[in-house]
Amino acid sequence: MNEEDKIYHDLLDHVLHLLEHELPVEMVAASLMAIAQRLYRTHFNEEDYQRIMKIAYETKVEPYDVSKGTLH
């Protein structure tokens, strides 16, 4: 497994753990978005930050199939 996949799966496992404790999905998702934005703000200059936010906003994503009983 490459480093990007490992990071993604480690974070997803932690998120699933939080959701098992019946925390609101919206609270968990908002926290992840806030952390991501602060990391981008810290790492990128203003132009690159705006570019990555635009890409994030415009990127189409598929929802998880919760009918399977799991998010992955």
Order of alpha helices (4+ residues) and beta strands (2+ residues): alpha-alpha-alpha
